[in-house]
C-alpha cells in the first residue's frame, strides 16, 4: 500500500549551548511529516519532554486529516552540564532552563536549536510565527509560555499542561505582567487537575486558575480544561484532549491570523484605537525643564536643586541617582525618578519652591533579571498619569499611586527616554526611536489642569467564557 505521506526521523541529535544556555548539552529528536509534493516549507511543532512514539503517529494522523498543517516535530529534553574537572558530577539543568521565568531558553530554542534541527533535516520552516507551536507540561508549561511571550516573533500557538506559574524561579511574575501589558498575538490551551501539588512554591491549581483569570482580563484567545480528581500533568498525551486542543488552536489556520480577542481596559483607556508602536527616524524630541513657583528644578546625582533669580539651593537629598523629574497637572507635586530605587517618588512643593513630605508614589514592576530597578525617565500626562521608562517598557502610574499598565516596546527593549508631545508618545531604546498615539495629551499640551486620573472602574464582572471542567 502506498504511504499517504513522506516521513523521516533523526533520533538522538544533540547540541551544546553556545550564546544561550552556554555549555549545556541538549538531546533532541526530529520527525518530518509531509504530504507528497506539498512544498518545502513546514509548520513547526516543538514538544518539550513528550514521548516520541506516542506523539508522532497522533500528530501525523491529524495532519493527514487536515486538522493541522504538515510539519516538523522536534522533541526536546532538558540539558546536562558535564564536569570540567576530574571527579566532578554532571548537573541536570532543568531547573535553570525550564523552571526559569525569562527569555534565555526561548532564545536558545529560536536562535540555536531550531536552526540546528533544520540543518540536520535539510528542511525549511514556514516563516510566519503563526505556524510555530510549542507545548510542555509542568515546568515545561512555563517554558512554553516563555517562548510565546518573550519570542512572540517566532512562537504564537501553545499548549500548557499544569504550567508552573508559581514561585519556583519567578513563574509567579508571569501573570502579574500579563494583566498589565498589552495583549500579544498568542493562542493557547491550558489544562490542570484538581489534585495538583500544593507546596512551598505555591499551589499549582491556584496558579493555573489565576492564569485563567489573568488571560481573560488581558483579552487572550484561549481555552482552559480542569480535570476533577486528576493529578499534575493529567492527560498530557491523551488523544481525545489533543484532538479538542488542536482543533481550537489551529482552527482556520489557513486564513485567520493569531490575534488577541481584545486588550485590557486600562490599555484601552490610554492608547488611541488601533495605535501600535512605529519605529521612526529622527532625533528624540526635546523636553522642557520642570518649572514651578517662578523657578526651575534640577538634579545632580542624588540631590534635588531649585534655581530662582540666579540663586540655586538644595531642596532635597538622599536619593541614589535621580534620572528625571515631572510636575503634577495641578502644579503642587514634584515626581522624581531614581534609577537605583524601585519607586517613583513624589514631594510637595511649597510657596517658596522648597519641598516637603517625600512619599512613594508607586512601585514599578521589575524585569526578572533586572539591572536597574528604577525608571530611566518619566513624563506626565494632562490627567496626571505618570509614564515611566523602564526595562519592561513604558509603565503607567495613575495619580493616586497605582501602576496599572505596561506598554512593552517591540522586542521587549528597555526604554531609556520618553516624551509626550501633544498626544504622541515617544520612546528611545538605545539608538532606536519609537512613537505611538495616545488618547490623553501630555501635560505641556494642556495649560489648565484637568481631572486627575483617579477612576478605576473596569466594567466588572467579566464573562467566564473560556472554561471547561471534566
C-alpha positions in Angstrom: 0.0 0.0 0.0 1.3 3.4 -0.9 2.2 5.6 2.0 0.0 8.6 2.4 2.8 10.9 3.5 6.5 11.3 3.3 8.2 10.7 6.7 11.8 10.8 8.0 13.2 10.8 11.5 16.5 11.9 13.1 16.9 10.4 16.6 19.3 11.3 19.4 20.5 14.5 17.9 22.4 16.8 20.2 23.6 20.4 20.6 25.6 22.3 23.1 24.5 25.8 24.0 26.8 28.5 22.7 25.4 32.0 23.1 22.5 30.9 25.3 22.5 28.2 27.9 26.2 28.0 27.5 27.8 24.6 28.0 24.6 22.7 28.5 24.2 19.7 26.1 20.7 19.0 24.9 19.4 15.9 23.2 16.5 16.1 20.8 14.7 14.1 18.2 13.3 15.3 14.8 10.4 13.9 12.8 9.3 15.2 9.5 5.7 14.5 8.3 4.9 16.0 4.9 2.3 15.4 2.2 4.0 14.4 -1.2 4.7 17.4 -3.4 3.3 19.7 -0.8 6.3 22.0 -0.9 9.4 22.7 1.0 8.1 24.8 3.9 6.8 23.2 7.1 4.9 24.2 10.2 6.8 23.6 13.5 5.7 21.5 16.5 8.2 21.8 19.3 7.4 19.3 22.1 9.1 19.5 25.5 9.6 16.2 27.2 6.9 14.4 25.2 7.0 10.7 24.1 8.2 10.4 20.5 6.4 7.0 19.9 3.1 8.3 21.2 3.0 11.8 19.7 4.4 11.1 16.2 1.5 8.9 15.0 -1.1 11.0 16.7 0.1 14.3 15.1 0.7 12.7 11.8 -2.8 11.4 11.8 -4.1 15.0 12.5 -2.0 16.2 9.5 -3.5 13.6 7.2 -7.0 14.7 8.2 -6.2 18.3 7.5 -6.8 19.3 11.2 -3.3 20.8 11.4 -0.7 21.7 8.8 2.1 19.4 7.7 5.2 20.0 9.7 8.4 19.2 11.5 8.2 17.8 15.1 11.1 18.5 17.4 11.2 16.6 20.8 13.4 18.5 23.3 14.8 17.3 26.6 16.4 19.4 29.3 20.1 20.0 29.1 23.0 18.5 31.1 26.2 20.2 32.2 29.2 17.9 32.2 32.1 18.3 34.6 35.2 20.2 33.6 37.4 18.7 36.2 38.2 15.1 37.1 35.9 13.6 39.8 33.1 16.1 39.1 29.5 15.0 38.7 27.2 16.1 35.8 24.5 18.6 36.6 20.8 18.2 35.5 20.0 21.7 34.2 16.2 21.5 34.0 15.5 24.0 36.9 17.7 26.7 35.3 16.2 26.1 31.8 12.6 25.0 32.3 11.7 26.5 35.7 13.2 29.9 35.0 10.9 32.8 34.1 12.7 34.7 31.4 13.8 34.6 27.8 17.1 32.8 27.8 15.9 29.3 27.0 13.4 30.6 24.5 16.3 32.5 22.8 18.3 29.2 22.8 15.4 27.4 21.0 14.9 30.1 18.4 18.5 31.0 17.7 20.3 27.7 18.2 18.3 24.5 18.5 15.6 25.1 15.8 18.2 26.2 13.2 20.3 23.1 14.0 17.3 20.9 13.5 16.6 22.5 10.1 20.3 22.0 9.2 20.2 18.3 10.2 17.0 17.6 8.4 17.6 19.8 5.4 14.1 21.1 5.8 12.7 24.7 5.8 10.1 26.0 8.2 7.3 28.5 7.3 8.5 31.9 8.3 5.2 33.0 9.9 5.3 32.7 13.8 1.6 31.8 13.5 2.8 28.4 12.1 5.0 27.6 15.1 3.6 25.7 18.0 5.2 24.8 21.3 4.0 22.7 24.3 5.1 21.4 27.6 3.9 20.2 31.0 4.6 21.4 34.5 7.8 23.5 34.2 7.7 22.7 30.5 4.4 24.6 30.5 6.2 27.7 31.9 8.9 27.2 29.3 6.3 27.1 26.5 4.8 30.3 27.9 8.2 31.9 28.0 8.6 31.0 24.3 5.3 32.6 23.1 5.8 35.6 25.4 9.5 36.5 25.0 9.8 35.2 21.5 6.4 36.1 20.2 8.2 36.9 16.9 8.6 33.2 16.5 6.1 31.2 18.5 2.3 32.0 18.7 0.4 28.8 19.4 0.9 26.8 22.6 -0.5 24.1 24.9 0.3 24.4 28.7 -0.3 21.3 30.8 -0.3 22.2 34.6 2.0 25.1 34.0 4.1 26.2 37.0 3.2 29.8 37.3 4.4 29.6 40.9 7.3 30.7 43.0 9.9 28.3 41.8 12.2 30.6 39.8 10.0 33.6 39.1 7.0 31.9 37.5 4.6 33.8 39.8 5.6 37.0 38.0 4.3 35.9 34.6 0.6 36.5 35.1 1.1 39.8 37.0 2.9 41.1 34.0 0.2 39.7 31.6 -2.6 41.5 33.4 -0.9 44.9 32.8 0.8 44.5 29.4 -0.8 44.9 26.0 -2.0 41.5 24.8 0.3 39.8 22.4 -0.8 37.6 19.5 -0.9 34.2 21.3 -3.5 31.4 21.1 -3.3 28.9 23.9 -4.8 25.9 25.6 -4.3 25.2 29.3 -5.2 22.1 31.4 -4.9 21.4 35.1 -6.0 18.7 37.6 -7.6 19.4 40.9 -5.1 17.2 42.7 -2.1 19.4 41.8 0.9 19.8 44.2 0.5 22.4 47.0 3.9 23.0 48.5 6.4 25.8 49.3 6.4 27.0 45.7 2.6 27.5 45.9 -0.5 25.7 44.7 -0.3 24.6 41.0 -4.1 24.5 40.8 -4.4 28.1 42.2 -1.6 29.3 39.9 -3.4 27.8 36.9 -6.8 29.3 37.9 -5.1 32.7 38.5 -3.6 32.4 35.0 -7.0 31.8 33.5 -8.4 34.9 35.2 -5.4 37.0 34.1 -5.5 35.9 30.5 -9.3 36.6 30.3 -8.8 40.0 31.8 -6.0 40.8 29.3 -8.0 39.7 26.3 -6.4 36.5 25.1 -7.9 33.8 22.9 -7.6 30.6 24.9 -9.4 27.6 26.4 -9.0 26.0 29.9 -9.9 22.5 30.9 -9.8 21.4 34.6 -9.9 17.6 35.4 -11.6 16.9 38.7 -9.8 14.2 40.8 -6.8 14.1 38.4 -3.2 15.0 39.1 -0.3 17.1 37.8 0.1 16.9 34.0 -3.2 15.0 33.6 -3.9 13.7 30.1 -0.9 15.5 28.6 -0.7 12.9 25.9 -4.4 11.9 25.7 -5.5 11.7 22.1 -9.0 13.0 22.8 -7.7 16.0 24.6 -5.2 16.7 21.8 -7.9 16.5 19.2 -10.0 19.1 21.0 -7.0 21.2 21.7 -5.5 21.2 18.2 -9.0 21.8 16.7 -9.2 25.0 18.7 -5.6 26.1 18.3 -5.4 25.6 14.6 -9.0 26.5 13.6 -9.0 28.3 10.2 -5.2 28.5 10.3 -5.0 29.0 6.5 -7.0 32.3 6.7 -7.2 33.6 10.2 -4.1 35.1 11.9 -3.3 34.6 15.6 -4.6 37.7 17.4 -5.8 38.6 20.9 -9.5 39.0 21.3 -9.1 42.4 23.0 -6.8 44.5 25.2 -7.2 45.1 28.9 -9.4 48.1 29.8 -6.5 50.1 31.3 -4.7 50.0 27.9 -7.8 50.9 26.0 -8.4 53.9 28.2 -4.9 55.3 27.4 -3.9 54.2 23.9 -5.6 55.5 20.8 -7.7 52.9 18.9 -5.5 50.9 16.6 -2.3 52.6 17.8 0.8 50.5 17.6 4.5 51.3 18.2 6.1 52.6 15.0 9.9 52.8 14.5 10.8 56.3 13.2 13.8 58.2 12.1 15.0 61.5 13.6 16.1 62.8 16.9 14.4 62.3 20.2 12.2 65.4 20.9 13.5 67.9 23.4 11.8 68.1 26.9 11.2 71.3 28.7 12.7 71.7 32.2 10.4 71.4 35.2 9.4 74.9 36.5 7.2 75.9 39.4 6.8 78.9 41.7 8.9 81.0 39.4 11.9 78.7 39.5 13.4 75.6 37.9 14.0 72.2 39.5 17.3 70.5 38.7 19.1 67.4 39.9 22.7 66.2 40.4 23.3 62.6 41.3 21.1 62.1 44.4 20.4 65.7 45.1 17.4 68.0 44.1 18.1 71.7 43.5 15.8 74.7 43.0 17.0 77.7 41.0 15.3 81.0 41.1 16.5 84.5 40.1 20.0 83.1 39.6 20.2 81.5 43.1 20.4 77.8 43.3 19.7 75.9 46.5 19.4 72.3 47.6 15.8 71.3 48.4 16.1 67.5 48.9 18.7 64.8 49.0 19.3 61.2 49.9 18.4 59.7 46.5 20.7 57.2 44.7 20.8 58.6 41.2 18.0 60.8 40.0 17.2 60.5 36.3 14.2 62.6 35.7 11.6 65.0 37.2 7.9 65.7 36.4 5.3 68.1 37.6 1.8 67.2 38.5 -1.0 68.6 36.4 -2.2 70.7 39.3 1.3 72.0 39.9 1.9 71.2 43.6 3.6 67.8 43.5 7.0 67.0 42.1 7.5 63.5 40.7 11.0 62.0 41.0 12.6 59.1 39.2 15.6 57.4 40.8 17.2 54.5 38.7 18.6 52.9 41.9 15.2 52.6 43.6 12.1 50.7 42.6 9.7 53.6 43.3 8.5 56.7 41.6 8.7 59.3 44.4 6.7 62.5 45.0 7.3 65.6 47.1 5.0 68.5 47.9 6.0 71.9 46.5 5.8 74.9 49.0 5.2 78.5 48.1 8.9 79.3 48.2 9.8 76.4 45.9 11.2 74.2 48.7 9.9 70.6 49.1 8.5 68.5 51.9 6.9 65.2 52.7 8.7 62.6 50.5 6.4 59.8 49.6 6.5 56.6 47.5 4.0 57.4 44.7 4.1 53.9 43.2 6.4 50.8 42.9 7.4 49.7 39.4 7.3 46.2 38.0 10.8 44.7 37.5 12.3 42.7 34.8 13.1 39.3 36.3 16.9 39.7 35.8 16.8 43.5 36.1 19.9 45.7 36.0 18.2 48.9 37.2 15.1 48.7 39.4 14.1 52.3 38.8 12.9 54.5 35.9 15.3 56.0 33.4 12.9 58.8 32.6 9.3 60.0 33.3 6.7 62.1 31.6 3.3 63.4 32.9 0.0 63.4 31.1 -2.7 66.1 31.4 -4.8 63.8 33.6 -1.8 63.5 36.0 -0.8 60.0 34.9 2.9 59.4 35.2 4.6 57.4 32.4 7.9 55.7 33.4 10.7 54.5 31.1 11.8 51.1 32.4 13.5 47.8 31.4 10.0 46.3 30.9 8.8 49.1 28.7 6.7 52.2 29.4 4.8 51.8 32.7 1.8 53.8 33.7 1.0 55.2 37.1 -2.4 56.7 37.9 -2.4 59.8 40.1 -3.2 58.2 43.4 -0.3 55.8 43.1 -1.1 52.5 41.3 1.0 51.1 38.5 -1.8 49.8 36.3 -0.3 49.2 32.8 2.8 48.4 30.8 3.4 49.2 27.1 6.3 47.0 26.0 8.5 48.1 23.1 8.9 45.8 20.1 11.4 43.1 21.0 10.9 43.9 24.7 13.6 46.6 24.5 14.4 48.6 27.6 13.3 52.2 27.4 15.9 54.9 28.0 13.9 58.1 27.4 10.3 59.0 27.0 8.5 62.2 26.0 4.9 63.2 25.1 4.2 66.0 22.6 0.6 66.6 22.1 -0.9 63.0 22.1 2.2 61.4 20.6 4.3 59.2 23.0 8.0 58.9 22.0 10.3 56.2 23.4 14.0 55.8 22.9 15.7 52.5 23.3 19.5 52.8 22.6 19.6 54.4 19.1 16.1 53.2 18.1 13.2 55.7 18.3 9.6 54.6 18.5 6.3 56.5 18.7 2.6 55.9 19.1 -0.6 57.8 19.6 -2.4 58.2 23.0 -5.9 59.4 23.9 -4.6 61.6 26.6 -2.2 64.6 25.8 1.0 65.4 27.6 0.8 68.0 30.4 2.5 70.7 28.2 -0.3 70.4 25.7 -2.9 71.4 28.3 -2.3 74.7 30.1 -5.2 74.1 32.6 -5.1 71.1 35.0 -7.7 68.5 34.1 -9.4 66.0 36.4 -6.7 63.6 37.8 -6.9 60.0 36.6 -8.4 58.6 39.8 -11.2 56.5 38.2 -10.6 52.7 38.4 -13.9 51.4 37.2 -13.2 48.5 34.8 -16.6 47.2 33.9 -16.6 44.1 36.0 -17.7 41.3 36.1 -16.0 39.6 33.1 -17.8 36.7 31.4 -16.1 33.3 32.1 -16.3 32.0 28.5 -13.1 30.1 28.3 -13.6 27.4 31.0 -14.3 23.7 30.7 -14.5 21.2 33.6 -14.3 17.4 33.4 
